[in-house]
């Protein structure tokens, strides 16, 4: 009952302030009622987000544009570069639209420190530096760093850590709903993380049954670049 009342109040505020069009409101309402876990992540305050402006509350499933704009609906102007995956304080991790299938490292590059690093961006920088020193290939991390659709306001694309992938999985329904809206591949199947298991294996996360796995590094898995947005 409290959730219903909060939603009704937010809708009244929207129409009174005329901060959103009816189509924009109905898009969000559909997401709230169609997604099983919507109210766990989308607060009713999201309904006040104005087109072309950053909303008061940034939530998983919102769209990130090339100029850094974040909205809860698809705008006619601008280009969507990613979807908010989760929010951590004053920054949000966004999932880029493109994905590919590559080995973690066809040369089985080994960096023991990667077993403990939970920051995917830090791990990706380390992988790039060590690969250059050792003259080895790191296909997954390299692709994420070079991915053109992960460039928003000088952001850096990187291969997410296992812990970061788990946080994305928690909001999988909202992320995939948004990805479907822009005809981008949804999160499904097994994705490489930047977290190393041992000298020959690296961790991955299967988004279908939520299963942590580790595969030999020269095998191919899905690869998805992510990037941070300052809020």
Backbone as CSV, one residue per row, in Angstrom:
resi,resn,N_x,N_y,N_z,CA_x,CA_y,CA_z,C_x,C_y,C_z
1,UNK,0.833,-1.196,0.000,0.000,0.000,0.000,0.875,1.257,0.000
2,UNK,1.955,1.243,0.753,2.837,2.408,0.799,3.453,2.665,-0.575
3,UNK,3.824,1.600,-1.281,4.415,1.751,-2.609,3.399,2.346,-3.577
4,UNK,2.130,1.861,-3.501,1.088,2.377,-4.382,0.840,3.853,-4.125
5,UNK,0.771,4.244,-2.844,0.539,5.640,-2.496,1.694,6.526,-2.954
6,UNK,2.939,6.008,-2.812,4.109,6.778,-3.246,4.074,6.995,-4.748
7,UNK,3.670,5.964,-5.489,3.598,6.083,-6.940,2.526,7.077,-7.353
8,UNK,1.335,6.994,-6.706,0.249,7.917,-7.038,0.654,9.363,-6.741
9,UNK,1.346,9.583,-5.623,1.792,10.925,-5.269,2.794,11.453,-6.293
10,UNK,3.719,10.573,-6.700,4.717,10.982,-7.698,4.048,11.336,-9.015
11,UNK,3.035,10.572,-9.410,2.329,10.851,-10.660,1.603,12.192,-10.588
12,UNK,0.991,12.475,-9.446,0.312,13.776,-9.285,1.312,14.926,-9.422
13,UNK,2.492,14.744,-8.816,3.528,15.779,-8.893,3.978,16.005,-10.326
14,UNK,4.062,14.904,-11.066,4.495,14.996,-12.467,3.532,15.852,-13.270
15,UNK,2.252,15.529,-13.169,1.279,16.266,-13.969,1.137,17.710,-13.512
16,UNK,1.274,17.958,-12.215,1.163,19.315,-11.699,2.339,20.180,-12.172
17,UNK,3.524,19.598,-12.181,4.713,20.362,-12.584,4.936,20.323,-14.081
18,UNK,4.271,19.398,-14.778,4.447,19.217,-16.219,5.912,19.019,-16.571
19,UNK,6.624,18.302,-15.702,8.050,18.073,-15.940,8.306,16.929,-16.907
20,UNK,7.255,16.143,-17.208,7.385,15.041,-18.151,6.133,14.964,-19.008
21,UNK,6.286,14.430,-20.212,5.126,14.208,-21.069,4.399,12.954,-20.614
22,UNK,3.192,12.781,-21.083,2.420,11.595,-20.720,3.126,10.321,-21.176
23,UNK,3.698,10.361,-22.380,4.405,9.188,-22.895,5.574,8.817,-21.989
24,UNK,6.308,9.817,-21.503,7.448,9.556,-20.626,6.996,8.951,-19.302
25,UNK,5.875,9.470,-18.775,5.343,8.937,-17.531,4.926,7.481,-17.714
26,UNK,4.208,7.213,-18.785,3.687,5.874,-19.007,4.807,4.873,-19.259
27,UNK,5.902,5.321,-19.847,7.054,4.439,-20.040,7.583,3.958,-18.701
28,UNK,7.716,4.894,-17.756,8.213,4.521,-16.432,7.204,3.680,-15.665
29,UNK,5.915,4.018,-15.781,4.896,3.246,-15.082,4.905,1.800,-15.565
30,UNK,5.058,1.625,-16.875,5.090,0.272,-17.433,6.268,-0.502,-16.879
31,UNK,7.409,0.178,-16.731,8.600,-0.499,-16.207,8.393,-0.898,-14.750
32,UNK,7.742,-0.012,-13.990,7.515,-0.307,-12.575,6.635,-1.540,-12.410
33,UNK,5.563,-1.605,-13.202,4.609,-2.690,-13.020,4.999,-3.966,-13.767
34,UNK,5.765,-3.842,-14.832,6.147,-5.031,-15.603,7.345,-5.745,-15.032
35,UNK,8.220,-5.017,-14.343,9.431,-5.623,-13.819,9.218,-6.100,-12.388
36,UNK,9.482,-7.365,-12.149,9.222,-7.991,-10.854,9.947,-7.287,-9.718
37,UNK,11.194,-6.827,-9.974,11.999,-6.243,-8.911,12.105,-4.728,-9.046
38,UNK,11.198,-4.118,-9.781,11.338,-2.695,-10.088,11.405,-1.833,-8.842
39,UNK,10.533,-2.069,-7.855,10.482,-1.188,-6.700,11.666,-1.372,-5.782
40,UNK,12.461,-2.434,-5.973,13.682,-2.583,-5.185,14.729,-1.580,-5.621
41,UNK,14.624,-1.094,-6.871,15.681,-0.259,-7.414,15.192,1.077,-7.949
42,UNK,13.959,1.136,-8.441,13.462,2.385,-9.009,12.552,3.064,-7.997
43,UNK,12.989,4.162,-7.452,12.202,4.937,-6.509,11.185,5.772,-7.286
44,UNK,10.069,6.059,-6.651,9.029,6.837,-7.325,9.537,8.204,-7.757
45,UNK,10.591,8.694,-7.090,11.144,10.004,-7.453,11.700,10.022,-8.856
46,UNK,12.012,8.839,-9.406,12.525,8.769,-10.779,11.510,9.338,-11.765
47,UNK,10.233,9.284,-11.396,9.194,9.762,-12.302,9.295,11.255,-12.549
48,UNK,10.052,11.962,-11.711,10.173,13.410,-11.884,11.313,13.792,-12.827
49,UNK,12.029,12.794,-13.351,13.160,13.089,-14.224,12.696,13.853,-15.460
50,UNK,13.366,14.937,-15.761,13.014,15.740,-16.925,13.840,15.304,-18.130
51,UNK,13.199,15.246,-19.274,13.902,14.878,-20.494,15.052,15.845,-20.739
52,UNK,16.217,15.288,-21.011,17.378,16.113,-21.297,18.109,16.599,-20.077
53,UNK,17.639,16.256,-18.885,18.295,16.683,-17.660,18.606,15.472,-16.794
54,UNK,19.546,15.632,-15.876,19.863,14.546,-14.949,18.787,14.484,-13.871
55,UNK,18.198,13.304,-13.638,17.127,13.183,-12.646,17.627,13.367,-11.227
56,UNK,16.698,13.635,-10.313,17.055,13.784,-8.911,17.636,12.485,-8.359
57,UNK,17.091,11.372,-8.816,17.556,10.065,-8.376,17.965,9.251,-9.591
58,UNK,19.209,8.795,-9.628,19.695,7.957,-10.724,19.557,6.501,-10.305
59,UNK,18.921,5.703,-11.142,18.599,4.320,-10.798,19.067,3.361,-11.884
60,UNK,19.268,2.097,-11.540,19.576,1.079,-12.547,18.482,1.028,-13.605
61,UNK,18.899,0.874,-14.851,17.956,0.819,-15.952,17.790,2.128,-16.690
62,UNK,18.362,3.229,-16.160,18.302,4.509,-16.855,19.347,4.545,-17.975
63,UNK,19.116,5.446,-18.925,19.983,5.543,-20.096,21.043,6.637,-19.933
64,UNK,22.245,6.361,-20.417,23.342,7.327,-20.414,23.622,7.726,-21.861
65,UNK,23.681,9.030,-22.105,23.892,9.539,-23.460,25.332,10.008,-23.652
66,UNK,25.673,10.262,-24.907,27.056,10.615,-25.251,27.533,11.892,-24.573
67,UNK,26.618,12.780,-24.198,27.012,14.024,-23.521,26.932,13.912,-22.002
68,UNK,26.657,12.705,-21.488,26.558,12.507,-20.054,25.153,12.634,-19.493
69,UNK,24.190,13.005,-20.334,22.804,13.083,-19.896,22.321,11.710,-19.424
70,UNK,21.550,11.698,-18.343,20.954,10.466,-17.839,19.450,10.670,-17.745
71,UNK,18.681,9.797,-18.394,17.227,9.890,-18.348,16.621,8.501,-18.174
72,UNK,15.346,8.490,-17.820,14.632,7.227,-17.646,13.903,6.805,-18.913
73,UNK,14.032,7.588,-19.979,13.361,7.252,-21.226,14.294,7.511,-22.391
74,UNK,13.935,6.991,-23.539,14.736,7.188,-24.745,14.382,8.526,-25.364
75,UNK,15.383,9.374,-25.552,15.162,10.700,-26.132,15.361,10.650,-27.645
76,UNK,14.705,11.569,-28.349,14.864,11.637,-29.796,16.242,12.171,-30.159
77,UNK,16.754,13.102,-29.340,18.063,13.677,-29.602,19.118,12.943,-28.768
78,UNK,20.363,13.022,-29.214,21.452,12.375,-28.487,21.569,10.896,-28.838
79,UNK,22.640,10.302,-28.379,22.909,8.889,-28.661,23.122,8.141,-27.351
80,UNK,22.347,7.082,-27.153,22.505,6.265,-25.951,23.837,5.523,-26.030
81,UNK,24.648,5.639,-24.971,25.929,4.961,-24.929,25.957,3.815,-23.926
82,UNK,24.981,3.797,-23.008,24.982,2.728,-22.021,23.754,2.795,-21.138
83,UNK,23.663,1.817,-20.242,22.553,1.717,-19.299,23.127,1.628,-17.890
84,UNK,22.564,2.395,-16.955,23.032,2.358,-15.574,22.856,0.947,-15.020
85,UNK,23.962,0.392,-14.469,23.917,-0.957,-13.915,23.713,-0.968,-12.416
86,UNK,24.420,-0.090,-11.727,24.194,0.111,-10.296,24.823,1.422,-9.865
87,UNK,24.351,1.938,-8.744,24.813,3.227,-8.237,25.609,3.010,-6.967
88,UNK,26.777,3.665,-6.904,27.655,3.556,-5.740,28.009,4.964,-5.274
89,UNK,27.218,5.496,-4.353,27.483,6.842,-3.853,27.281,7.895,-4.924
90,UNK,28.333,8.639,-5.228,28.270,9.726,-6.192,28.721,9.311,-7.587
91,UNK,28.706,8.032,-7.862,29.030,7.557,-9.198,28.178,6.337,-9.524
92,UNK,28.044,6.061,-10.811,27.241,4.927,-11.257,28.021,4.137,-12.299
93,UNK,27.883,2.827,-12.246,28.520,1.968,-13.233,27.531,1.713,-14.362
94,UNK,27.946,2.042,-15.575,27.078,1.882,-16.745,27.548,0.716,-17.604
95,UNK,26.608,0.014,-18.179,26.884,-1.111,-19.067,26.811,-0.611,-20.504
96,UNK,27.855,-0.820,-21.281,27.846,-0.368,-22.667,26.906,-1.242,-23.494
97,UNK,26.545,-0.764,-24.672,25.544,-1.445,-25.491,26.102,-2.642,-26.255
98,UNK,27.368,-2.585,-26.599,27.935,-3.648,-27.420,28.577,-4.762,-26.610
99,UNK,28.648,-5.915,-27.207,29.379,-7.013,-26.583,29.985,-7.890,-27.668
100,UNK,30.941,-8.708,-27.273,31.605,-9.603,-28.211,31.957,-10.887,-27.480
101,UNK,32.643,-11.782,-28.146,33.098,-13.036,-27.540,34.581,-13.188,-27.836
102,UNK,35.388,-13.250,-26.767,36.845,-13.275,-26.913,37.475,-14.118,-25.809
103,UNK,38.735,-14.532,-26.005,39.470,-15.157,-24.895,39.800,-14.110,-23.838
104,UNK,40.010,-14.554,-22.610,40.506,-13.658,-21.564,41.930,-13.263,-21.904
105,UNK,42.741,-14.262,-22.229,44.109,-14.057,-22.714,44.532,-15.313,-23.448
106,UNK,44.684,-15.213,-24.752,45.080,-16.393,-25.539,46.491,-16.837,-25.189
107,UNK,47.270,-15.941,-24.546,48.631,-16.292,-24.093,48.640,-16.698,-22.620
108,UNK,47.456,-16.768,-21.992,47.333,-17.123,-20.574,48.230,-16.263,-19.681
109,UNK,48.141,-14.947,-19.890,48.878,-14.006,-19.044,48.505,-14.216,-17.581
110,UNK,49.501,-14.245,-16.722,49.272,-14.481,-15.301,49.707,-13.270,-14.475
111,UNK,48.770,-12.705,-13.691,49.074,-11.617,-12.760,48.405,-11.974,-11.444
112,UNK,49.144,-12.488,-10.507,48.572,-12.999,-9.265,47.766,-11.956,-8.511
113,UNK,48.165,-10.703,-8.612,47.460,-9.629,-7.889,45.991,-9.534,-8.296
114,UNK,45.656,-9.989,-9.498,44.286,-9.905,-9.981,43.334,-10.814,-9.207
115,UNK,43.875,-11.708,-8.414,43.023,-12.572,-7.597,42.369,-11.789,-6.458
116,UNK,42.958,-10.651,-6.107,42.466,-9.865,-4.975,41.832,-8.540,-5.370
117,UNK,42.083,-8.054,-6.580,41.588,-6.738,-7.000,40.110,-6.817,-7.367
118,UNK,39.287,-6.018,-6.694,37.852,-6.009,-6.959,37.411,-4.804,-7.792
119,UNK,38.355,-3.928,-8.113,38.086,-2.762,-8.954,38.454,-3.123,-10.390
120,UNK,37.449,-3.275,-11.231,37.691,-3.695,-12.609,38.526,-2.716,-13.407
121,UNK,38.368,-1.425,-13.133,39.162,-0.432,-13.860,40.636,-0.554,-13.495
122,UNK,40.916,-0.705,-12.221,42.293,-0.893,-11.781,42.881,-2.170,-12.381
123,UNK,42.089,-3.226,-12.384,42.555,-4.499,-12.939,42.830,-4.391,-14.435
124,UNK,41.967,-3.678,-15.137,42.151,-3.511,-16.583,43.430,-2.740,-16.889
125,UNK,43.707,-1.668,-16.134,44.946,-0.916,-16.324,46.161,-1.800,-16.066
126,UNK,46.075,-2.624,-15.024,47.176,-3.529,-14.702,47.394,-4.548,-15.817
127,UNK,46.317,-5.084,-16.336,46.408,-6.048,-17.437,47.059,-5.425,-18.664
128,UNK,46.648,-4.222,-19.000,47.206,-3.551,-20.175,48.696,-3.299,-19.994
129,UNK,49.089,-2.845,-18.805,50.502,-2.569,-18.545,51.358,-3.823,-18.584
130,UNK,50.885,-4.892,-17.937,51.663,-6.133,-17.898,51.711,-6.813,-19.252
131,UNK,50.629,-6.736,-20.004,50.607,-7.344,-21.332,51.637,-6.681,-22.244
132,UNK,51.775,-5.376,-22.086,52.766,-4.652,-22.889,54.180,-5.053,-22.498
133,UNK,54.415,-5.176,-21.178,55.742,-5.566,-20.700,56.114,-6.973,-21.141
134,UNK,55.154,-7.888,-21.004,55.426,-9.289,-21.291,55.150,-9.664,-22.747
135,UNK,54.646,-8.690,-23.507,54.331,-8.905,-24.924,53.370,-10.077,-25.097
136,UNK,52.265,-10.009,-24.329,51.234,-11.038,-24.413,49.882,-10.399,-24.714
137,UNK,48.952,-11.227,-25.142,47.630,-10.748,-25.522,46.651,-10.836,-24.347
138,UNK,45.812,-9.821,-24.237,44.735,-9.806,-23.226,43.461,-9.338,-23.940
139,UNK,42.944,-10.182,-24.770,41.877,-9.794,-25.690,40.665,-9.160,-25.004
140,UNK,40.169,-9.759,-23.923,38.939,-9.270,-23.288,39.118,-7.863,-22.718
141,UNK,40.136,-7.671,-21.902,40.374,-6.364,-21.285,40.716,-5.309,-22.331
142,UNK,41.483,-5.673,-23.327,41.882,-4.734,-24.377,40.661,-4.247,-25.145
143,UNK,39.767,-5.187,-25.468,38.554,-4.809,-26.206,37.694,-3.858,-25.386
144,UNK,37.566,-4.148,-24.094,36.758,-3.281,-23.226,37.330,-1.873,-23.153
145,UNK,38.640,-1.777,-23.076,39.297,-0.472,-22.981,39.158,0.309,-24.285
146,UNK,39.204,-0.415,-25.404,39.153,0.244,-26.708,37.735,0.466,-27.219
147,UNK,36.740,-0.148,-26.554,35.363,-0.088,-27.051,34.908,1.359,-27.235
148,UNK,34.530,1.713,-28.453,34.183,3.110,-28.751,32.895,3.539,-28.055
149,UNK,32.000,2.592,-27.737,30.741,3.009,-27.131,30.855,3.215,-25.634
150,UNK,32.060,3.116,-25.093,32.256,3.337,-23.653,32.954,4.670,-23.400
151,UNK,32.772,5.623,-24.305,33.405,6.927,-24.159,32.361,7.995,-23.896
152,UNK,32.172,8.337,-22.652,31.225,9.379,-22.267,31.931,10.314,-21.299
153,UNK,32.068,11.585,-21.696,32.745,12.563,-20.834,34.094,12.041,-20.332
154,UNK,34.900,11.547,-21.253,36.256,11.053,-20.942,36.265,9.831,-20.022
155,UNK,35.157,9.112,-19.952,35.128,7.887,-19.154,35.997,6.820,-19.816
156,UNK,36.359,5.822,-19.046,37.233,4.754,-19.524,36.483,3.428,-19.485
157,UNK,36.465,2.730,-20.603,35.841,1.420,-20.639,36.764,0.384,-20.012
158,UNK,36.200,-0.552,-19.259,37.035,-1.576,-18.636,36.270,-2.888,-18.464
159,UNK,37.025,-3.953,-18.199,36.474,-5.280,-17.959,36.079,-5.367,-16.485
160,UNK,34.797,-5.561,-16.173,34.371,-5.554,-14.762,34.933,-6.728,-13.977
161,UNK,35.143,-6.505,-12.688,35.604,-7.577,-11.802,34.449,-8.535,-11.518
162,UNK,34.745,-9.639,-10.890,33.706,-10.605,-10.535,32.683,-9.965,-9.601
163,UNK,33.149,-9.183,-8.624,32.231,-8.532,-7.693,31.344,-7.515,-8.404
164,UNK,31.897,-6.813,-9.367,31.102,-5.843,-10.123,30.060,-6.539,-10.987
165,UNK,30.428,-7.679,-11.565,29.460,-8.450,-12.344,28.302,-8.925,-11.463
166,UNK,28.609,-9.318,-10.239,27.559,-9.774,-9.320,26.583,-8.632,-9.007
167,UNK,27.106,-7.421,-8.877,26.240,-6.268,-8.616,25.358,-5.972,-9.823
168,UNK,25.901,-6.176,-11.019,25.094,-5.991,-12.224,23.996,-7.048,-12.295
169,UNK,24.339,-8.266,-11.899,23.337,-9.337,-11.938,22.155,-9.013,-11.030
170,UNK,22.418,-8.371,-9.904,21.340,-8.025,-8.969,20.298,-7.129,-9.625
171,UNK,20.707,-6.362,-10.648,19.787,-5.463,-11.355,19.567,-5.907,-12.797
172,UNK,19.781,-7.188,-13.036,19.701,-7.732,-14.396,18.374,-7.420,-15.082
173,UNK,17.251,-7.586,-14.377,15.936,-7.373,-14.987,15.786,-5.947,-15.507
174,UNK,16.186,-4.969,-14.688,16.072,-3.561,-15.079,17.023,-3.214,-16.211
175,UNK,18.254,-3.727,-16.132,19.244,-3.452,-17.175,18.777,-4.029,-18.509
176,UNK,18.332,-5.273,-18.489,17.922,-5.926,-19.736,16.666,-5.299,-20.330
177,UNK,15.755,-4.828,-19.469,14.566,-4.128,-19.970,14.987,-2.905,-20.782
178,UNK,15.939,-2.146,-20.232,16.413,-0.943,-20.929,17.180,-1.302,-22.201
179,UNK,18.022,-2.322,-22.133,18.783,-2.738,-23.315,17.856,-3.161,-24.443
180,UNK,16.776,-3.834,-24.090,15.788,-4.228,-25.099,15.168,-3.018,-25.770
181,UNK,14.972,-1.949,-25.007,14.339,-0.744,-25.545,15.178,-0.096,-26.637
182,UNK,16.493,-0.295,-26.595,17.375,0.299,-27.620,17.971,-0.788,-28.525
183,UNK,17.345,-1.962,-28.508,17.748,-3.068,-29.386,19.214,-3.469,-29.226
184,UNK,19.680,-3.451,-27.984,21.050,-3.870,-27.680,21.024,-5.280,-27.089
185,UNK,22.114,-6.032,-27.220,22.159,-7.381,-26.638,21.961,-7.316,-25.125
186,UNK,21.121,-8.181,-24.602,20.873,-8.223,-23.160,21.964,-9.035,-22.470
187,UNK,22.052,-8.889,-21.152,23.014,-9.665,-20.367,22.472,-11.081,-20.216
188,UNK,23.117,-12.011,-20.888,22.669,-13.395,-20.865,23.842,-14.294,-21.237
189,UNK,24.028,-15.364,-20.509,25.157,-16.236,-20.761,26.333,-15.893,-19.872
190,UNK,27.498,-16.424,-20.199,28.684,-16.278,-19.344,29.584,-15.136,-19.803
191,UNK,29.985,-14.290,-18.841,30.838,-13.134,-19.128,32.159,-13.237,-18.366
192,UNK,33.233,-12.885,-19.072,34.541,-12.818,-18.412,34.546,-11.686,-17.401
193,UNK,35.229,-11.911,-16.274,35.541,-10.839,-15.335,37.033,-10.559,-15.427
194,UNK,37.472,-9.507,-14.764,38.909,-9.192,-14.725,39.602,-9.919,-13.580
195,UNK,38.861,-10.726,-12.839,39.391,-11.411,-11.663,40.030,-12.745,-12.039
196,UNK,41.272,-12.908,-11.665,41.996,-14.142,-11.988,41.724,-15.223,-10.937
197,UNK,41.611,-16.473,-11.389,41.459,-17.614,-10.480,42.830,-18.171,-10.105
198,UNK,43.648,-18.453,-11.103,45.035,-18.869,-10.883,45.820,-18.604,-12.168
199,UNK,46.992,-19.161,-12.280,47.868,-18.852,-13.414,47.250,-19.236,-14.760
200,UNK,46.319,-20.182,-14.766,45.779,-20.688,-16.021,44.295,-20.389,-16.229
201,UNK,43.610,-19.970,-15.152,42.165,-19.782,-15.218,41.778,-18.375,-14.745
202,UNK,40.633,-17.894,-15.248,40.060,-16.626,-14.805,38.581,-16.845,-14.513
203,UNK,38.030,-15.976,-13.660,36.632,-16.096,-13.280,35.691,-15.503,-14.340
204,UNK,34.525,-16.096,-14.407,33.445,-15.559,-15.208,32.162,-15.668,-14.413
205,UNK,31.116,-14.994,-14.873,29.814,-15.091,-14.222,28.770,-15.416,-15.279
206,UNK,28.032,-16.498,-15.042,26.957,-16.888,-15.945,25.690,-16.160,-15.516
207,UNK,25.142,-15.324,-16.400,23.971,-14.521,-16.081,22.660,-15.267,-16.276
208,UNK,22.720,-16.500,-16.736,21.480,-17.248,-16.920,21.019,-17.865,-15.606
209,UNK,21.870,-18.721,-14.966,21.434,-19.265,-13.670,22.110,-18.601,-12.481
210,UNK,22.877,-17.541,-12.694,23.741,-16.926,-11.683,24.698,-17.979,-11.125
211,UNK,25.748,-18.182,-11.861,26.727,-19.195,-11.498,28.130,-18.641,-11.700
212,UNK,28.925,-18.659,-10.627,30.323,-18.258,-10.744,31.123,-19.418,-11.315
213,UNK,31.887,-19.140,-12.356,32.649,-20.191,-13.033,34.096,-19.749,-13.193
214,UNK,34.965,-20.662,-13.509,36.322,-20.301,-13.924,36.709,-21.193,-15.096
215,UNK,37.201,-20.536,-16.141,37.574,-21.218,-17.369,39.035,-20.926,-17.694
216,UNK,39.613,-21.815,-18.499,40.974,-21.575,-18.963,40.979,-20.282,-19.786
217,UNK,41.992,-19.490,-19.628,42.006,-18.129,-20.153,41.949,-18.021,-21.678
218,UNK,42.352,-19.073,-22.385,42.346,-18.970,-23.847,41.022,-19.388,-24.483
219,UNK,40.009,-19.691,-23.644,38.674,-19.972,-24.161,37.903,-18.664,-24.345
220,UNK,36.948,-18.674,-25.253,36.153,-17.475,-25.512,34.877,-17.468,-24.678
221,UNK,34.564,-16.293,-24.091,33.308,-16.048,-23.373,32.799,-14.673,-23.798
222,UNK,31.571,-14.360,-23.391,31.058,-13.021,-23.658,31.932,-11.982,-22.956
223,UNK,32.052,-10.821,-23.589,32.799,-9.696,-23.020,31.933,-8.449,-23.138
224,UNK,31.771,-7.741,-22.009,30.955,-6.521,-22.003,31.724,-5.418,-21.302
225,UNK,31.912,-4.307,-21.978,32.615,-3.177,-21.395,31.684,-2.378,-20.485
226,UNK,32.205,-1.875,-19.384,31.456,-1.000,-18.478,32.264,0.277,-18.256
227,UNK,31.619,1.305,-17.715,32.329,2.566,-17.465,31.626,3.324,-16.344
228,UNK,32.401,4.141,-15.642,31.865,4.931,-14.520,31.350,6.281,-15.005
229,UNK,30.257,6.722,-14.390,29.691,8.053,-14.627,29.630,8.782,-13.299
230,UNK,30.176,9.996,-13.237,30.096,10.797,-12.017,28.710,11.431,-11.914
231,UNK,28.125,11.381,-10.731,26.779,11.903,-10.524,26.815,13.291,-9.864
